[in-house]
Amino acid sequence: MDSMSASYIPLHRDDRLKARAEEAVARLADCRLCPRQCGVNRLEGELGFCRTGRLAQVASHHLHFGEEQPLVGQSGSGTIFFAQCNLDCAFCQNAEISQGGGDFEEAEPEVLAECMLVMQRQGALNVNLVTPSHVVPQVLEAVDIAAAKGLTLPIVYNSGGYDEVETLRLLDGVVDIYMPDAKFWSPDAAARFCAARDYPEKAREAIAEMHRQVGDLELDDKGVAVRGLLVRHLVMPDDLAGAREWVAWLAALSPNTYVNVMEQYRPCHRARTMEGADRSPTAVECREAREAAEAAGLRLDERSGGTADFLLRMLRR
């Protein structure tokens, strides 16, 4: 790709990216980077909901071919899987990674930057940041360092959708492709299944801000994503996630919104014993969710890509 295809290159060249990183790191002293608004001093090692201090924890990083086709092409997506999370999903397939069960190495900014550069040398089409909502300052530091050493890959922000708009604004002009989840429409369902009653409101605000920054998904002549918004919606039994409401809202945001209606939900972690979430969706439920998206006129991904299963398989090798 042309180096100027990465949005952060001009910001790095005139030191605006460095200034963004410094501002973001300063916010760790009274951390309100995500909607949890914990207010802890992460610079001094205090831990809030995300159980992450000054440095990001990295669970894994490597080329990934299981994502949506526009992200992987023929070369793969260079994924960095961050440990810990600002959500507490009862059905998380990677609870040992995201919910404090593992012991993961902290990565200095230079180490995180080198992860990005290694994957660029391996031929990755992008740097795909998985679960980054709680480590935006660390990401900004690393991108600035990596850009100084030749990083030119587009940045993919692959989040659970529980993002703070003020934090996302620090990423304006840095992230090229946003790929958030649209998990729950109902506050009651969000409170029950991901411990975040305000998830629906915050996710809508975040997705709208992401779209404002990057617009609809743009593909090059090879079908590879270069910029824009791609939304994931996981179909759940009995429409617990609110597929119809979400696709209607996304179509109102933009009828050209690119959506992956994901059908691979299965009861994992605590969901195995939670009534209503203790089964997979039926073929009919999945078909109805896709039909609702099609009826809304949205652009649908043709395969159900996703990082969760892939990461779990890699870590269990």
One Martini backbone bead per residue (centre of mass of N, CA, C, O) as a GRO file, in nm:
protein
  317
    1MET     BB    1   0.098   0.034   0.017
    2ASP     BB    2   0.058   0.343   0.040
    3SER     BB    3   0.170   0.536   0.294
    4MET     BB    4  -0.078   0.747   0.275
    5SER     BB    5  -0.309   0.541   0.363
    6ALA     BB    6  -0.213   0.615   0.638
    7SER     BB    7  -0.337   0.845   0.856
    8TYR     BB    8  -0.081   0.888   1.066
    9ILE     BB    9   0.157   1.005   0.906
   10PRO     BB   10   0.112   1.315   0.926
   11LEU     BB   11   0.097   1.319   1.239
   12HIS     BB   12   0.387   1.222   1.281
   13ARG     BB   13   0.554   1.437   1.118
   14ASP     BB   14   0.423   1.687   1.317
   15ASP     BB   15   0.373   1.561   1.625
   16ARG     BB   16   0.066   1.498   1.684
   17LEU     BB   17   0.085   1.204   1.779
   18LYS     BB   18   0.260   1.253   2.026
   19ALA     BB   19   0.058   1.445   2.164
   20ARG     BB   20  -0.170   1.244   2.187
   21ALA     BB   21  -0.021   1.039   2.361
   22GLU     BB   22   0.036   1.227   2.601
   23GLU     BB   23  -0.258   1.291   2.665
   24ALA     BB   24  -0.351   1.000   2.712
   25VAL     BB   25  -0.157   0.927   2.941
   26ALA     BB   26  -0.252   1.148   3.140
   27ARG     BB   27  -0.543   1.015   3.174
   28LEU     BB   28  -0.446   0.777   3.366
   29ALA     BB   29  -0.460   0.940   3.642
   30ASP     BB   30  -0.791   0.962   3.557
   31CYS     BB   31  -0.966   0.712   3.452
   32ARG     BB   32  -1.194   0.784   3.148
   33LEU     BB   33  -1.173   0.614   2.870
   34CYS     BB   34  -1.433   0.475   2.954
   35PRO     BB   35  -1.761   0.421   3.063
   36ARG     BB   36  -1.673   0.344   3.359
   37GLN     BB   37  -1.523   0.571   3.514
   38CYS     BB   38  -1.311   0.501   3.752
   39GLY     BB   39  -1.060   0.711   3.842
   40VAL     BB   40  -0.787   0.587   3.827
   41ASN     BB   41  -0.427   0.549   3.883
   42ARG     BB   42  -0.239   0.397   3.643
   43LEU     BB   43   0.046   0.524   3.683
   44GLU     BB   44   0.039   0.388   3.996
   45GLY     BB   45  -0.121   0.094   3.961
   46GLU     BB   46  -0.406   0.131   3.942
   47LEU     BB   47  -0.715  -0.062   3.932
   48GLY     BB   48  -0.976  -0.129   3.738
   49PHE     BB   49  -1.191  -0.303   3.553
   50CYS     BB   50  -0.944  -0.384   3.340
   51ARG     BB   51  -0.673  -0.461   3.490
   52THR     BB   52  -0.494  -0.199   3.392
   53GLY     BB   53  -0.224  -0.015   3.370
   54ARG     BB   54   0.025   0.147   3.212
   55LEU     BB   55   0.041  -0.126   3.061
   56ALA     BB   56   0.002  -0.340   2.821
   57GLN     BB   57  -0.155  -0.651   2.748
   58VAL     BB   58  -0.034  -0.940   2.572
   59ALA     BB   59  -0.149  -1.241   2.432
   60SER     BB   60  -0.114  -1.183   2.108
   61HIS     BB   61   0.070  -1.212   1.780
   62HIS     BB   62  -0.056  -1.230   1.434
   63LEU     BB   63  -0.154  -1.376   1.170
   64HIS     BB   64  -0.491  -1.345   1.023
   65PHE     BB   65  -0.762  -1.544   0.841
   66GLY     BB   66  -1.061  -1.512   1.010
   67GLU     BB   67  -1.155  -1.265   0.900
   68GLU     BB   68  -1.274  -1.052   0.715
   69GLN     BB   69  -1.202  -1.033   0.389
   70PRO     BB   70  -1.115  -0.721   0.372
   71LEU     BB   71  -0.873  -0.781   0.591
   72VAL     BB   72  -0.705  -1.039   0.457
   73GLY     BB   73  -0.711  -1.151   0.192
   74GLN     BB   74  -0.391  -1.305   0.114
   75SER     BB   75  -0.208  -1.204   0.387
   76GLY     BB   76  -0.347  -1.083   0.628
   77SER     BB   77  -0.398  -0.999   0.967
   78GLY     BB   78  -0.238  -0.794   1.213
   79THR     BB   79  -0.273  -0.920   1.523
   80ILE     BB   80  -0.357  -0.771   1.848
   81PHE     BB   81  -0.403  -0.924   2.162
   82PHE     BB   82  -0.562  -0.805   2.427
   83ALA     BB   83  -0.571  -0.806   2.751
   84GLN     BB   84  -0.847  -0.767   2.873
   85CYS     BB   85  -1.146  -0.565   2.975
   86ASN     BB   86  -1.453  -0.348   2.976
   87LEU     BB   87  -1.597  -0.619   2.989
   88ASP     BB   88  -1.850  -0.893   3.109
   89CYS     BB   89  -1.908  -1.146   2.937
   90ALA     BB   90  -2.086  -1.437   2.990
   91PHE     BB   91  -1.999  -1.557   2.675
   92CYS     BB   92  -1.702  -1.568   2.676
   93GLN     BB   93  -1.447  -1.741   2.498
   94ASN     BB   94  -1.202  -1.552   2.659
   95ALA     BB   95  -1.199  -1.527   2.978
   96GLU     BB   96  -0.894  -1.591   3.046
   97ILE     BB   97  -0.815  -1.313   2.897
   98SER     BB   98  -1.048  -1.082   2.969
   99GLN     BB   99  -1.108  -1.172   3.307
  100GLY     BB  100  -0.821  -1.225   3.481
  101GLY     BB  101  -0.702  -1.536   3.452
  102GLY     BB  102  -0.429  -1.435   3.344
  103ASP     BB  103  -0.070  -1.418   3.263
  104PHE     BB  104   0.042  -1.117   3.124
  105GLU     BB  105   0.249  -0.942   2.940
  106GLU     BB  106   0.401  -0.650   2.950
  107ALA     BB  107   0.415  -0.368   2.715
  108GLU     BB  108   0.615  -0.176   2.587
  109PRO     BB  109   0.599   0.048   2.337
  110GLU     BB  110   0.838  -0.081   2.175
  111VAL     BB  111   0.718  -0.366   2.165
  112LEU     BB  112   0.451  -0.296   2.027
  113ALA     BB  113   0.582  -0.176   1.776
  114GLU     BB  114   0.731  -0.438   1.689
  115CYS     BB  115   0.482  -0.604   1.632
  116MET     BB  116   0.394  -0.432   1.391
  117LEU     BB  117   0.656  -0.462   1.219
  118VAL     BB  118   0.661  -0.766   1.191
  119MET     BB  119   0.388  -0.788   1.035
  120GLN     BB  120   0.476  -0.618   0.798
  121ARG     BB  121   0.709  -0.812   0.712
  122GLN     BB  122   0.490  -1.056   0.675
  123GLY     BB  123   0.237  -0.902   0.502
  124ALA     BB  124   0.037  -0.737   0.625
  125LEU     BB  125  -0.251  -0.526   0.574
  126ASN     BB  126  -0.267  -0.478   0.893
  127VAL     BB  127  -0.347  -0.337   1.213
  128ASN     BB  128  -0.511  -0.542   1.461
  129LEU     BB  129  -0.698  -0.423   1.731
  130VAL     BB  130  -0.782  -0.625   2.007
  131THR     BB  131  -0.923  -0.490   2.259
  132PRO     BB  132  -0.853  -0.137   2.297
  133SER     BB  133  -1.022   0.054   2.493
  134HIS     BB  134  -0.799   0.040   2.753
  135VAL     BB  135  -0.526   0.113   2.534
  136VAL     BB  136  -0.495   0.386   2.375
  137PRO     BB  137  -0.231   0.517   2.476
  138GLN     BB  138  -0.045   0.275   2.400
  139VAL     BB  139  -0.108   0.281   2.101
  140LEU     BB  140  -0.013   0.565   2.032
  141GLU     BB  141   0.277   0.526   2.113
  142ALA     BB  142   0.339   0.286   1.919
  143VAL     BB  143   0.271   0.418   1.647
  144ASP     BB  144   0.479   0.643   1.662
  145ILE     BB  145   0.726   0.459   1.679
  146ALA     BB  146   0.667   0.288   1.421
  147ALA     BB  147   0.660   0.522   1.218
  148ALA     BB  148   0.966   0.596   1.261
  149LYS     BB  149   1.028   0.278   1.143
  150GLY     BB  150   0.797   0.234   0.888
  151LEU     BB  151   0.507   0.241   0.938
  152THR     BB  152   0.203   0.191   0.697
  153LEU     BB  153  -0.030   0.058   0.816
  154PRO     BB  154  -0.335   0.015   0.875
  155ILE     BB  155  -0.576   0.078   1.129
  156VAL     BB  156  -0.751  -0.148   1.347
  157TYR     BB  157  -1.054  -0.113   1.543
  158ASN     BB  158  -1.135  -0.392   1.763
  159SER     BB  159  -1.437  -0.375   1.930
  160GLY     BB  160  -1.711  -0.397   2.167
  161GLY     BB  161  -1.836  -0.079   2.172
  162TYR     BB  162  -1.723   0.025   2.464
  163ASP     BB  163  -1.696   0.357   2.403
  164GLU     BB  164  -1.545   0.670   2.427
  165VAL     BB  165  -1.568   0.954   2.256
  166GLU     BB  166  -1.324   1.114   2.371
  167THR     BB  167  -1.125   0.887   2.295
  168LEU     BB  168  -1.183   0.862   1.991
  169ARG     BB  169  -1.074   1.151   1.922
  170LEU     BB  170  -0.772   1.061   1.952
  171LEU     BB  171  -0.815   0.873   1.673
  172ASP     BB  172  -0.838   1.092   1.483
  173GLY     BB  173  -0.636   1.009   1.208
  174VAL     BB  174  -0.539   0.703   1.289
  175VAL     BB  175  -0.778   0.546   1.220
  176ASP     BB  176  -0.911   0.359   0.941
  177ILE     BB  177  -1.057   0.106   1.089
  178TYR     BB  178  -1.372   0.021   1.214
  179MET     BB  179  -1.463  -0.273   1.447
  180PRO     BB  180  -1.749  -0.305   1.595
  181ASP     BB  181  -1.971  -0.395   1.816
  182ALA     BB  182  -2.331  -0.496   1.833
  183LYS     BB  183  -2.476  -0.636   2.098
  184PHE     BB  184  -2.699  -0.447   2.264
  185TRP     BB  185  -3.018  -0.291   2.290
  186SER     BB  186  -3.080  -0.376   2.577
  187PRO     BB  187  -3.022  -0.284   2.897
  188ASP     BB  188  -3.097  -0.546   3.041
  189ALA     BB  189  -2.915  -0.733   2.873
  190ALA     BB  190  -2.651  -0.581   2.927
  191ALA     BB  191  -2.653  -0.617   3.233
  192ARG     BB  192  -2.664  -0.931   3.235
  193PHE     BB  193  -2.423  -1.001   3.000
  194CYS     BB  194  -2.204  -0.719   3.048
  195ALA     BB  195  -2.219  -0.513   3.286
  196ALA     BB  196  -2.385  -0.276   3.088
  197ARG     BB  197  -2.651  -0.079   3.074
  198ASP     BB  198  -2.512   0.152   2.873
  199TYR     BB  199  -2.431   0.015   2.608
  200PRO     BB  200  -2.630   0.105   2.386
  201GLU     BB  201  -2.569   0.408   2.406
  202LYS     BB  202  -2.255   0.397   2.380
  203ALA     BB  203  -2.242   0.243   2.111
  204ARG     BB  204  -2.393   0.447   1.939
  205GLU     BB  205  -2.204   0.682   1.987
  206ALA     BB  206  -1.947   0.541   1.886
  207ILE     BB  207  -2.036   0.460   1.599
  208ALA     BB  208  -2.098   0.745   1.506
  209GLU     BB  209  -1.806   0.849   1.544
  210MET     BB  210  -1.667   0.652   1.358
  211HIS     BB  211  -1.822   0.740   1.104
  212ARG     BB  212  -1.734   1.032   1.106
  213GLN     BB  213  -1.430   0.968   1.059
  214VAL     BB  214  -1.454   0.720   0.808
  215GLY     BB  215  -1.706   0.603   0.716
  216ASP     BB  216  -1.751   0.405   0.479
  217LEU     BB  217  -1.653   0.129   0.338
  218GLU     BB  218  -1.340   0.088   0.168
  219LEU     BB  219  -1.225  -0.048  -0.140
  220ASP     BB  220  -1.019  -0.186  -0.339
  221ASP     BB  221  -0.944  -0.358  -0.639
  222LYS     BB  222  -0.910  -0.627  -0.426
  223GLY     BB  223  -1.110  -0.599  -0.167
  224VAL     BB  224  -0.959  -0.407   0.031
  225ALA     BB  225  -0.946  -0.248   0.317
  226VAL     BB  226  -0.880   0.117   0.387
  227ARG     BB  227  -1.166   0.238   0.491
  228GLY     BB  228  -1.386   0.244   0.771
  229LEU     BB  229  -1.694   0.074   0.850
  230LEU     BB  230  -1.733  -0.227   1.059
  231VAL     BB  231  -1.999  -0.437   1.169
  232ARG     BB  232  -2.082  -0.640   1.448
  233HIS     BB  233  -2.332  -0.912   1.484
  234LEU     BB  234  -2.452  -1.123   1.736
  235VAL     BB  235  -2.642  -1.389   1.734
  236MET     BB  236  -2.911  -1.462   1.952
  237PRO     BB  237  -3.122  -1.603   2.138
  238ASP     BB  238  -3.424  -1.457   2.113
  239ASP     BB  239  -3.301  -1.180   2.037
  240LEU     BB  240  -3.115  -1.051   2.270
  241ALA     BB  241  -2.951  -0.832   2.083
  242GLY     BB  242  -3.129  -0.685   1.861
  243ALA     BB  243  -3.118  -0.700   1.542
  244ARG     BB  244  -3.345  -0.521   1.427
  245GLU     BB  245  -3.263  -0.258   1.569
  246TRP     BB  246  -2.972  -0.240   1.469
  247VAL     BB  247  -3.017  -0.239   1.159
  248ALA     BB  248  -3.195   0.011   1.158
  249TRP     BB  249  -2.986   0.204   1.277
  250LEU     BB  250  -2.758   0.159   1.070
  251ALA     BB  251  -2.925   0.249   0.824
  252ALA     BB  252  -2.961   0.540   0.933
  253LEU     BB  253  -2.666   0.611   0.938
  254SER     BB  254  -2.612   0.395   0.685
  255PRO     BB  255  -2.690   0.204   0.405
  256ASN     BB  256  -2.358   0.133   0.371
  257THR     BB  257  -2.325  -0.047   0.593
  258TYR     BB  258  -2.099  -0.283   0.715
  259VAL     BB  259  -2.209  -0.623   0.790
  260ASN     BB  260  -2.168  -0.879   1.042
  261VAL     BB  261  -2.360  -1.163   1.069
  262MET     BB  262  -2.324  -1.361   1.345
  263GLU     BB  263  -2.362  -1.738   1.403
  264GLN     BB  264  -2.152  -1.854   1.656
  265TYR     BB  265  -2.312  -1.882   1.896
  266ARG     BB  266  -2.224  -2.000   2.229
  267PRO     BB  267  -2.227  -2.138   2.536
  268CYS     BB  268  -2.019  -1.973   2.759
  269HIS     BB  269  -1.921  -1.981   3.051
  270ARG     BB  270  -2.188  -1.850   3.224
  271ALA     BB  271  -2.411  -1.912   2.998
  272ARG     BB  272  -2.468  -2.215   3.056
  273THR     BB  273  -2.661  -2.108   3.325
  274MET     BB  274  -2.834  -1.906   3.145
  275GLU     BB  275  -3.127  -1.813   3.082
  276GLY     BB  276  -3.144  -1.787   2.718
  277ALA     BB  277  -2.805  -1.846   2.681
  278ASP     BB  278  -2.801  -2.191   2.674
  279ARG     BB  279  -2.798  -2.152   2.353
  280SER     BB  280  -2.816  -2.171   2.031
  281PRO     BB  281  -2.904  -2.051   1.753
  282THR     BB  282  -3.108  -2.090   1.511
  283ALA     BB  283  -3.146  -2.099   1.179
  284VAL     BB  284  -3.389  -1.910   1.182
  285GLU     BB  285  -3.267  -1.679   1.351
  286CYS     BB  286  -3.035  -1.621   1.155
  287ARG     BB  287  -3.202  -1.565   0.903
  288GLU     BB  288  -3.368  -1.328   1.018
  289ALA     BB  289  -3.127  -1.140   1.066
  290ARG     BB  290  -3.032  -1.126   0.772
  291GLU     BB  291  -3.301  -1.029   0.652
  292ALA     BB  292  -3.309  -0.764   0.805
  293ALA     BB  293  -3.049  -0.649   0.681
  294GLU     BB  294  -3.139  -0.669   0.386
  295ALA     BB  295  -3.400  -0.495   0.418
  296ALA     BB  296  -3.219  -0.239   0.509
  297GLY     BB  297  -2.963  -0.240   0.290
  298LEU     BB  298  -2.717  -0.376   0.383
  299ARG     BB  299  -2.385  -0.467   0.398
  300LEU     BB  300  -2.276  -0.800   0.363
  301ASP     BB  301  -2.103  -1.038   0.487
  302GLU     BB  302  -2.014  -1.369   0.359
  303ARG     BB  303  -1.871  -1.418   0.639
  304SER     BB  304  -1.803  -1.551   0.975
  305GLY     BB  305  -1.601  -1.378   1.120
  306GLY     BB  306  -1.341  -1.405   1.389
  307THR     BB  307  -1.136  -1.391   1.683
  308ALA     BB  308  -1.209  -1.579   1.919
  309ASP     BB  309  -1.157  -1.869   1.821
  310PHE     BB  310  -0.868  -1.822   1.724
  311LEU     BB  311  -0.736  -1.740   1.990
  312LEU     BB  312  -0.802  -1.993   2.150
  313ARG     BB  313  -0.649  -2.190   1.972
  314MET     BB  314  -0.365  -2.063   1.996
  315LEU     BB  315  -0.343  -2.077   2.320
  316ARG     BB  316  -0.390  -2.411   2.314
  317ARG     BB  317  -0.122  -2.522   2.168
   0.00000   0.00000   0.00000
